[in-house]
Amino acid sequence: MAFSAKTPRTLIKPDHPSPLNTNNHSPKSIYFSNQRKAHQISSTKPHQQLSVLNTNSLNTDNPNSHLHLLCLNGHLQQALNYIDSMKELQIPLDEDAAIALVRLCEWKRAFEEGFKVYCFISNSGNPLSLRLGNALLSMFVKFGKLGDAWYVFGKMQERDVFSWNVLIGGYAKKGFFDEALCLYHRMLWVGFKPDVYTFPCVLRTCGAVPNLERGKEVHVHVIRFGFEADVDVVNALVTMYVKCGDLARARLLFDKMTRKDRISWNAIISGYFENGECLEGIMLFFMMREHCVDPDLMTMTSVISACESLGDDRLGREIHGYVIVTGMSDDVSVCNSLIQMYSSLGRWEAAEKVFDRMEWRDVVSWTAMISGYENNVLPEKAVDTYRTMELQGFIPDEITLASVLSACACLRKLDMGIKLHELAKRSGLISYIIVANTLIDMYSKCKCIDKALEVFHNIPDKDVISWTAIILGLRLNNRCFEALIFFRQMKLSLKPNSVTLVTVLSACARIGGLMCGKEIHAYALRTGMGLEGFIPNALLDMYVRCGRMGPARNQFNSQKEDVAAWNILLTGYAQRGQGTLAVEFFNRMIESNVNPDEITFIPLLCACSKSGMVTEGLMYFNTMELEYGVAPNLKHYACVVDLLGRAGQLQEAYEFIMEMPIKPDPAIWGALLNACRIHRQVGLGEFAAQRIFECDTTSVGYYVLLCNLYAGNGKWNEVGKVRKMMKDNGLTIDPGCSWVEVKGKIHAFLSGDDFHPQINEIYAVLEGIYEKMKVVGLDVPKGDSTDDVEISKAEIFCGHSERLAVAFGLINTVPGTPIWVTKNLYMCQSCHSTIKFISKIVRREISVRDTEQFHHFKDGTCSCGDVGILGKT
């Protein structure tokens, strides 16, 4: 709050002498009216009321002096009771006593009592004097009641610069910056000269907007009115310029200051930090020490934050040592900054030590530690710390809840997430959009997408993060079609950011939405985001997964220096089983001086596996650490098992697992199980399945592989047992779903879908194809089996949805047009044979991407070579 030099203002405290000098002015009295306003508030309590009938309760010699004494001693309720008695006896209220009472209400932050005093004064019918009006102005501004303050300001017959300062400061504090600046100009217009308290307030307002032009104008006023040498005013000017981003002018002013105090140094140092010039800010900090100016807590917290921004662990530790030497390590805000810094630098153990040594913690301390664990991928520690925080009686804020909800999302702790959701609703923290957005993420990752949608729809003002979170949630829950719909809705009201585009491109890639992906590509180029963040790689991945290697190579040519781009294109070759091309591409990568990483060798080994290139695959595995410095991990070992297993070397694959230097995980045994399925080795397959289910009983894919191992060997009773195991464990398989894009529009087909507008035409086309298959002696897909196992095999493990998509494509595209289908499950042998036959008789290229690989059909053959198809006999 600003103060005038002409009207000093001191807070009243019980143990301090009166701030009012009653000898410097003639006393004025306020006479009460006998009528009370209807809205007057009474806050007296019965046991504290003075009897209005007992005149002995009043100091009849000088009642105002007694009232003044009550105010000086901080007895607000007694003073209010006393003033009630004075009113009943029509004893005039002295101006000094009224001012003392108003200031006591302000000091105690007693709004209702202050408003009652104001009503008493208003009922007197007397005009507001300058001193009393200023006291009321100050009180209402302190309470944040700008409407009441403005009303008092309007009723004042006389005003001084203090009156204007108080009102300008009140509007600025509440965020009404334009109004505050207008008041300042009005003050000048009516002829008041600003004082040393006016300029800091107005300059802070210019910096908060920020409005550099107005700030420069106020700077001119500072010079015109002769305050350019006042250190407080110049500090405010420096702060204004750094807030407006004009570091050059701020530094020029700072360097010209003949006297600099600690605030001066803090203003320029924090200004450099806020504008991203952390190194220069650190240099100024050391210069501050050279000038023998001791930093305060504000200095140290900003310097610690700068070390975090710079990512300089060594400097951060040196600053930590300085904090300990200077005795500031006991301050909570400094410790909180240290926790945040160490956590951001990945040194969570050091952050933990700072936290454990704190004698007193606040909610920010706990939140910093919880978010530190969460950011360092230690969600278990984050959840445990939150539980300890609860036990110690701390109430979480919105940042705390968001951090622990994020940890719950990582751990898939749905039960705890639901409890935190209930807490957020009870405490009102659900109104913070950061909490709602994190809830969407938590429910999405816990596979409760309907709950995530419920939270999303209840957000009144959705931001870009809200939309991105729900689009990602739909993508994670295999509802990519809806994700694209939400994206189109989002664009009607908000501009998506690069993260949104990456998420939507992932959804396009999942369902083969090429035209939608191209639209997003064009949008990214138009908006200048084409090279931002992960968008280039997301575009490359979309083209690869949509089967368009030509556009993918064009996109790749713009980002050849990025190892991730090489990995994505390498994955494309692996999905197509193009081992020779993959090896050539890898050699080209090495020749381009791009160092492979651990991800590079996964698609390389997969490509060798699907192409039967065992020798080459083993060579790359054995040399990856020696030649390229990449130590093999579990995924690489799984690739080698798959490499040997697909080639029929099951015994070698088993021995390789047994000789591994690290414990095999379910994925490695799963690779062996899949090889046993391909080569019908039931005994070894059952052994692999036992090893899998010892560690993982929730992954549906392993049950599917085991079922198909049994089915391929005619062991239908065993298939039924596995199905029962799945049911007992509460596991279900997503229904078969296929997507086909025709004329830029994506069409989805579920297994047994009878609701499509063209379903009769689709079935008619398929029946015609089946008749032609009979003529040439091929097995026709069974659609009327009464055997429960046969139906389960068809509808759950495959679903045949790709047949509907292919038939729809045949109906709605011109002859010769390639058909591209994407499927969410494996393709079965029956569908594989059917689509091979279709490609031959209609002379079309048909591509089907199932959950594992691309099947490119042309002239009755498939690019996969009929290897590894489910149900192949």
N, C-alpha and C positions, 0 to 999 in steps of 0.2 A: 504494500500500500504506500502511495506517495504521501508526503507531508509537506506542508508549506513552512517556510522559514518564518512567516509572519504569525502563524498559528501553530505553536508547538503542540504535539499530541503525545501523551504518555499513558500507558496502560495502568489502570488502577490495580494495586495489589494490597492485600490486607496488611502486610507488614511494612508498607512503604508510606511515606508522607504523601499528602494530597498533591496531585499534579495541577490542581487548580489554584491559581493565585487570586484570591478574592479581594485583595487590596488594590489591584490595578484597574478596577472598573467599578462603576456604580452598580449595586445589586438591583436586579429586576425580579419582579414577582409574577407568577402565573396564577390566575384565579380560575378555579374549577367551575364548570357549568353543572347545574343540578341534573341535566339530562345526560344519560349514557347512550352510546350508540349500540344498536342491536347486535353488532358483530364483535363487541368487546369481549376479550378473552379473560377469564378469571382463573388464576393459577394458585390462589391461596388455599391453604389446607386448614380445616376447622380447628385443629389443636394449636395452630400457630396464629390464629387471628387475634388481633387486639380488640378489646371491647370498645365499640364506638360510643358507648354510653358512659364509660368511665374515663373522665378527662384526666384522671391521675396517670393514665398510661402515656400521656403526651408530656413532653418537656415544654411547658407553657412559656418558659422564658424565651427559648429560641428553638422551635420545632425543626426548622430547616437545618440548624447546626447538628441536631441529634440525628436527623435523616442522613446528613452528610457523613457523620461519624459511622453510622451503620454501613454506608457504602464503602468507606475507607477500610472497614474491617471485613468486607466481603460478605456481609449478612444480607443477601439479596431478598430472601423470603420475608425476613423481618422488616426490611425496608419497604417492601410492597404492602405488607399489612399496615405499616405505619402511615404510608401515603393514603391508604383507604380511610384511616381514621382522620387524617388531616382534611380529606375531602369532605367527609361528613360534617366536620366542624367548620368547613369553609375557611380553612387557614390557607393563605396563599403559599404557593410553592416557589421557592427561590430558584433563580436560573442556575446558580451554581449547584444546588442540590439536584436539580433535574439533569444537568449535564453529568454529574457524578453517577446518578442512577443509570443513565443511558450507557455510560462507559462501563459500568459494572456488568450490565446485561451483555455488552459486546465481549467483555473479557471472559465471562462465564459461558459464552455462546448460548445464551438463553433466549431463543427466538420468541417463544410465546410470551415470556415475561417482558421482553423488549417491546413487543408489539402492544402489550397492555399499557406500558409506560407511554408509548407514542399516542395511544388513544386518550390517555389522561391529558397529555399535553395538547392534543388537537381539540379536545372538548373545552379547553379554556377559552377558545375564541381569539386568543392573542396571536399576532403575526410571529412567525419564527424569526428569532434573532440569528445573527451570523454564527455565533459560537454554538448555540443549541442546534441550529440547522446542520452545522458541520458534524456535530457529535452524532446526530441521527443519520446523516449520510454515511458516516464511517461505519456505524452499526449495521445498517441495512446492506451495505456493500460487503461487510465481513460475513453476513449471513447468506450472501448470494442473491438477495432479493432486489434485483435491479429495478423492477417495476416500482416498488416502494421507494427506493432511493431516488428514482427519477421524479416521483411525485413530490417528495420532500424538496428536491432541488428546485422544482417549479414553484413551490410555495415560499421559498426563501426570498425576502425582499432585498437582501444584500448578500453578495457572494464575494469570495476572495479566491486567490489562486489555489488555496488548499481545497476549496469546494470542487473546483474543476479537476484537480489532481486525483482526488478520491474517486470521482465519477469515471474519469478516463481509466484509472487503474482497475476499477470494478468491471467495466465492460471488457477490458483487455484480459483480465483474469478468467472471465467466463467464456472466452473465445470469440467474442464479438469484435473482431479486430477492425473491420471497416467502420463500425459505429464509433469505436474508440478514436480512430484517426479523424473522423468527422467532428467529434467533440473537440479534439485538439484544434482543428482549424476554426471551429466556431469560437473557441476561447480566444484565439488570436484576433478574430474578426471583431469581437466585442471590446477589444482593447486591453486584455490582460497579458502581462509579460510572463512568459514561462520562467520557472525557477529551476534550481538544481535537481529538484525531485520530478519535475515534469518530463524532462528529456529522457532519462533512463526508461521511464514507463512507455513513452511514445516510441522510442527506438526499439524496445523489446517487441512492441506490437508490429513494427515494420519488419523485423526479423522473423516473427512468427508467421506472417502472411504467406511467403516472404514477398516484399515489395521494395526492390532496390531503388526505383526511381523516387518513391516517397521518402525512403531512408536518406537519399542524397539531399532531398529538399529539407528534411529536418536537420541534416548536417549543416546546411547553409544557415538555418535559424540559430544553431548552436554558435556559429561564428559571429552572426549578426548581434546576438544578445550577450556575447562576451564570455561564453562558458567553455571555450576550446581548451583552456588550461586546467579545467576541473577534472581530477582523476576519475571520479565516478561517471561523469558524462562521457569522457573519452573511452572508458571501459565499455560503456553501453554502445558507443559507436563501433568499437572493435567487434563486439558481439553481433551487432546488427549486420555488419559487412560479412562476417564469416557465415552467418545464418543465410544470407542471400548469395553465398558462393563467391563473393569477391574477395579472395584471399590477398590479392595484391594490395588493395586499398587498406585492408585490415592490417597488414604487415607494415605498410607505410606509416599509418597512424601510430602503431605500437612502437616502431623504431624512433619516432619523433617525440615520444613521451619523455619528459624530463624526470618525472617521478612515476615509477611503476610499483604497484602493490601486488600482493598475491593474486588478487582478482584479475589484474591485467594479464599476468602470466597464464592463469587458468583459462582465460578467455581465448587467447591466441593459440595456446597448446591444444585445447579441446576443439577449436575451430579447424586446425589442420587435421586432426583425427576425423572429425565429422565429414570433412571434404575428401577423405581418402588419402591425404598426404601424411601417412603415419610416420615415415622416416624423418621428415622435417619436424614433425611434432615432437618426436623423441629427441632430436637435436636441441630443440628449444627447451625441453625439460632439463637436459644437461647444462644448457646455458643458464637456466634459472638457478641451478645449484651453484654455478660459478659466481653468480651475482649475490650469493649468500641469502637467497630468498627460500625459506623452508616451504616445501610443498605441504598441502593439507590433504584431507581425505578425498576431496573431489579431484585433486591432481592425480593422486595415486590410482584411484579407480579408473580414470580415463587412460592413464599410462598402461595399466594392466590390460585394459581392453584393446589398446593399440598393439601390444605384444601378441595378443590373440589374433588380431587382424593380420599382422605380419607373419604369423606362424613361426615366430622366433622363440624356440624353446629356451635357448641359452640366455637370451635377454630377459625372458620371463622369469627365469630362476634368479637372475641377478637382481631384478626389481623385487622379487619376493624376499631376497636377503636384505635389501635396503629397507623394506617394510618392517622386517623383524627388528633390525637395528634401531630404527626410529620409533619403535613402540607402537606402530599402527596396526600390528597384526592382530590385536584384540578387537578391532572394529569389525562389526558384522558386515558392513557394505564392502570393505576391503577383502575380507575372507570370501564373500560371495563372488567377487570379481576374480579372485584367484582360482576358486573352484571352476568357474566358467572357463577361464583361460586354460587351465590344465586339461579339462575335459575336451575342449576344442582341439587341443594339440595332441590328443590321443593318450595323454598321460593320466589315465583315470586313477591309478594308484596314488599319484601325488595329490590329486584332487581329494581323494578319500582321506589322506593324512591331514590335509587342511581342515576338512569337515570334522574329522574325529577330534581334533585339538580345539575346536571352537567351544568356549565355555557357554555361550548363549547363541541360539540359532533362531532365525525367523523363518517364515514360510518360503521366502526367497532362497534361503540356504538349502532347505529340503528340496525345493523345486530344481535348483541348480544341480544338486547331486543326482536326483532322479533322471533329469534330462541328460546329464552327463553319461550315466550308465546306458541309457537308451540310445544315445548317439554313438556310443562305443560298442554297440551290439552286445550289450549285457542286460537283456530284458529281465532275466531272473533277479538280478541285483536291484534293478529299478523297482520291480514289484515288491521285493522284500523291504526296501527302504521306505516305500510308500506305506506299507503296513506298520512299520516302526513309527513313522510319522503320525499315523492315526492313533496308535497306542499312546503316544506322548501328548495327545490332545490338540494337535495342530489342525487347523481347518484348511483344506486345499483351496487354491485359487484356480482360475481357468487354465493357467499355464501348467500347473501341477497335474490337473485332470487330463489335459491333452497329452502330456508326457507319459503318464502311466497307462492311458488308453492305447497309446502307440506301442508300449511294451506288451500289453495284453494282446494286441493284434499280432505281434511277432510270435508270441507263445501260443496263439490260438486259445487264450483263456476266455472263453465266452461267458462263463458264469461270473467271473469277476468283472468283465466288461459290462454285463447287464446290471450288476450292483452299482457300478460307477455311473451308469446311465441314470439309474434311479436317484442317486445322490445329486447328480447334475440337475435333475428336474426339481428335487426338493429344495436345493439351495439357490435355484435360479441361474446357475452357471450355464445351463443349456442355451441361454439367450446369447452367449458368446459364440460367435461363428466358428472360432478355432476349436471349441469343444464339439460342436455339431459336426464339423468336417472330420474330426478325428474319430467320432463315433461311426460315421459312414465308412471310414477306412477299416475300423475294427470289425464291424459287422460283415463287411465284404470279405475280409480275409478269413473270418470264421464261418464262411459259407452261409450266412444269414442275409442274403441280398434283399429279401423282402423287408426286413427290419431296417436295413440301410436306406431303402427307398422311402420308408415311413419317416425316418429322421430327415431325409433330404426334402421331402414335400412339406415338412413342418418348419423349414427355415424361411422366414419372411423375406429376407434380402440376401439371396444367394450370390456368392462371389465366384470368381473363376475357379478357385480351389474347390468349392462345393461341387460345381459341375464336373470338374476333372476327377474328383474323388468318386462320384457315382458312376461316371463313364468307365473308369478303371475297375470299379467294383463289378459292374456288369460284364466287363471283359474277363475278369478273373473267374467269374461264375458261369462262363461259357454262354453268356447272353449278349453276344456281339451284335446281333441284329438290333436289339434295343439300344445298345451303346451308340450305334450310328444315328438312331432316331433322336436320342437325347442330345447328341452333338449338333444336329440340325436345329433343335429347339434352342440350344444355348446360343447359337450364332444370331438368333433373332434379337437378343438383348445384351449380349456381352461379347467382347472380342477374346477368342481363345488365345492362350499363350503357348509357348513351345512345348511345355509339358503336356498340355491338352492334346496338341497335334500328335505328339509321340504316342500317347495313349490310344487315340482314334486310329492311327496308322496300324497299331498292333491289332486292333479289332478288325480292320480291313484285311490284314494279312491272315488272320485266323480263319475267316470265312471266304477268302478269295475275292474280296470286293475291290477289283482292280480299278473300275471307273471312279468309285468313291475315293480310293487312294490317289488317283490322278488328280481329282478335284482338290484334295488337300495339298498335293504337291504344288498345284498352280496357286492355291491360296497362300501357301508359305512363300512362294516367289514374289507374289504381288505385295505382300505385307513386309517383305524384307527379312523373313524368318527362315529362309531356305537353308542358311548355313549356321543357324543358331542351335547351340546345345547338341542334343542327340538326334535332331531332325534328319540330318543327312544319312545317318546309319539306319534310322527308322524307315526312311524312304527306300533305302537299299534292301532292307529286310522285307519290306512289303512287296517289292517287285520280285525278289527271289522266291518268296513263299507263294506268290500268285503264279509262279511258273514262267515269268517273263524275264528270261536271262538277258535278252538284248537290251531292254531299258535298264536292267540292273547293272550291266557292264558300263553303260553310259553314265549312270549315276556314280559308279565306282571310280570312273576316271577323274572325277572332281575331288576325290579324297584318298588318293593312293598312299598318303603318308600315315594314315590311321590304321593301326593293326586290327582294330575292330572291324573295319570295312573288309579287309582281307579275310578275316574269320567268317564274316557273313557270306561272302561269295563262295568261300570254301565249303561252307555248310550247304549251300545250294547244290554244288556238285555232289556232295555226299548223299543228299536226299534223293538224287536221281541215280545213284549208284554208278556215277561216272568217275571211277577210280583213276583212270589214266589222266583225265583232265585235271582232277584234283592234285595229283602229283606234279603235273606240269605247272599248275598255278602256284603250288607251294615253292617249287624251284624258282619261279619268277619272283616270288615274294622275297626269297633270300637274295637273289641277284639285285633287287631294288633296295637292299640294305634296310629292310624292315625286319626287326627282330621278332620272331614268333614268341607268343606267350603260352601259358598252360592251356588256354582255350583253343589255340590253333591246332594242337595235336589231336583234339577230340574229333572234329569233322574229318581230319586227314586220316585217322585210323578207321573211322566209320566208313569212309569212302573205299578204303582198301578192303575192309570187311565185306561190303556189299558187292564188290567187284571180284572177290576171290583172290585178291593180291596179298596172300599170306606172307610171302618172303619180304615184300616191300614194307608191309605193315610192321612186321617184327623188327625190321631194320630201323624204321623211324622210332619205334618204342625204345630200342636198345641204345640209340644215339641221342635221344632228345636231351638227356642231362649232360652228356659228355660234350656234345658239339654246340648245343644251344642254351645250356644252363637252366633247363626247365626240369625240375624234379617231378617224376610221375606221381600222380595222386590216384585216389580210388576210381575216378572216372576213366582214367587212362587204362588202369588194370581191367576195368569192365569192358573197355573197347577191345582189348587183346583177347579176353575170354570169348567175346562175340566173334572176333576175327577167326579164332581157332575153331569155335563151335560151328559157325556157318559152313566152314570148309569141311566139316565132318570129323575133325580131329578132337573128338569129345574127350578121349583119355588124356590127350595133351592139355586140353583146357582145364580138366579137373586137376591134373598135376601142377599146372601153373598156379591155380588157386591155392593149393596146399603149400606151395613154396613161396607164396607172397610174404614180403617182410612186414606187411601191415595186415591187420585183421580185416577179412573181406566183409563188405556190407551187403545188405539185401540186393542192391543193384547188380553186384557181381554174380551172386547166385541166380539172380533173375536172367542175366545174360546166358548162363549155362542152361537154365530151364527152357529158355526160348530155343536154344540150339537143340535140346532134347526133343522139343516139340517138332522142330523142322525134320529131325532125323528119327523120330519115333522111338526114342530111348526112354521107356517108361521108368525103369529102375533108377537110373541116374537122375532123371527128372524129378522123381518123388524125393530122392535124397536132397536135391537142391531146394525143393519146395519146403522140406522140413527145416532146412537152415534159414530160409526166408522167414517162415512163420514164427520162428523163435525170437525174431527181432521186430517183425512188422506184420501186424494182422489187420491193418486198416487200408492198405493200398489195393485197390480193386484189380489193377492190371495183372498182378501175380496170380490171382484166382482165375482170371480169364485165360492166362497162359496154361495153367494147370488143367482147366476144363478142356481146352482145345488139345492138350496132350492126350488126355483120356479119350476125347471124342475122335481124334485122329486114329486111335487104336481100337475104336469100337467099345470102349469100357464105359457104357452109358450109366451103369450103377454108380461108378466112381464120380461121373459128372454130377449125378444127383446129390451125392454126398458133399461135393464141393459147393454146390448151390445152397445146400442146407447150412454149411459153415458160413457162407456169406450172409444168409438170412439171419442166423444167430448173432452174427457180429454187427448187424444193422447196416450192412453194405448194400448199395444198389448201384446199378450201372446206368449212366445217362442213356436215354432213348436215342436210337440212331437218328442223326440229323445230317442232311446234306444241303449245301448251298450252291446255287448256280446263278451266274450273272448274265442277264439277257438285256441288251439295249440299255445298259447303264443302270439297270434295276436288279437288286439282289432278291432272289426267291428262295425260301427255305422250305424243306420237305422233311417232316418227321416220319418215323416208321409207322405204317398203317394210317397215314394221313388221308382222310376222306373229305376234307373240308376245302381243298383248293378249288377255285372256280373251274379249272380245266381238268379235274380229276378223272372224269369219264373219258375224255380224249386220251389222257395219259395211260389209263388202263387199257384202252383199245389198242394203242400203239404197242404196249408191252405184250398183249395177247397175240398180236400179229407176229411179233418177234419170236415168241415162244413156239408158235406153230411152225415157223421156218426152222427153228432149232430141231424140232421133232423130225422134220422132213430129212434133215442131214444126219440124223441119228445122235444128236447131242442130248445130254440130260437136261430136262426142263426144271427150273426152280419149282419147288413144291410150295403150294399156297394153301393146301387144304389138309395138312397133316393133323392128325388127332393125337399124336405122340407128344406129351408134354416136354420131353427132352428135346425133340426136334424143333418144336416151336420156340423153346427157350434159346436154342442155339441160333436160330434165325433172327429172332426179334431182339435179343439182348446183345449177343456178341457181334452182330453185324447190323441187322435191322433192314437191310436192302434199300435204305432210303436213297442211295445213289442211283438206283434204277429209275426212280421217279424223277430225279433231277435230270438225268440224261434224256429220258423221254420228253420231258418238258422242253429241254433245249432243242431236240429234234423238231418239235412242233412249231416253235416260235423263232427259229432262225432259218435263214436261206440255206439251201443245199451247199455243202462244201465248207460251211463255217465251222471252225474248231469249237468244241464244247469243253468248258473248264468247270470242274466240279470239285468242291472241297467237302470232306466228311470228318465227323468228330470221332469215329471209331475205326477199327481195322476193317479192311475189305475182306469178305469171305471168298472162298473158292467159287461158289455159285455165282456171285455177282461178278467176279473177275472173268469167269468164262463167258457170262452173258454179254458183258461190255466188249470183250474181245470180238465176239460174234457180231455185235452191232457195228463196231468200227469197220468190219470187213464188208458187211452187206450194204451199209449206207455210204461207204467210202469217205469217212470223216475221221479226223484226228480227235480223240477224246482223252482228256487228262483228268485223272482223279487223284487228289492228294488226300490220303488217309492219315491216321494219327502218326504213322511212322515214315512214310515215303511217298514219292510221286509214282504214279502208274500212267505211263504215256502209251495209249493204245493207237495203233495204226496198222491198217490192212490185216487185222486179226492177230497181231502179236502185241506183247507188252514189254516195255523197257525193263521191267524187273526180272524178266526171264523166268517168270512163274516160280520164283524162289521165295519161300517164307510165307506163302499165302495161308491164312487161317482156313482150316478144314480141308486142306488139300489131301487127296487120297491117291 
